[in-house]
């Protein structure tokens, strides 16, 4: 369904919501690329890297700026989470957790921009569809979660060994001392462990997507209300939504640390 990006919301409420939930995309089927999700997620990643570099180049322990203080507070917070959860030592985990937290938070925070603002600007340039919140796109959240899953598999193999990783599927979670029973349990273990491992990225991706998609939908429903109600309802929901976007970024970071901590354990510990 094509709809004028500048058309009033109450002219066609169903069409309005469907229009705002439609990505700017190319391709078809599995090979569909949501250009808007890619653009905004990459833009925010570049922005994060640029700000981090600027702060790093201008560090002043005697006269820290407000931004430096904010970054230091977040770094200390993330570092404490890593120390409390991560049982091994890996210099990658801290920076990874920090990047995941800030990047997911920034993508979530795009939901605080008025829902019609950027699509309206895009409409001036002939762009019919534009979704500005990357984490309301399942492709983005699954891309993030399966990237973490790739690291989980890598560290499982690194610390358990190739055969140890295979044994995790063959003899976990059920085991037995009797060789025959142990052999009979292998198919069940393979299924159970495969489900357990795949549930990690799937649940991470779905949880982030579901919460952010619901939040965006509420903003769209508020936009359908009379303008004199929109400001009050929208403002109240935006304040509450700040907690939601922060919490979802924190949960995604926390699960990343937890799952990678488990992957660093030996087979006997697992």
Helices and strands as residue ranges (DSSP letters): G 9-11, H 13-20, E 25-26, G 29-31, E 33-34, H 35-57, H 66-85, H 91-109, G 110-112, H 117-124, G 134-136, H 138-170, H 179-184, H 186-223, H 227-263
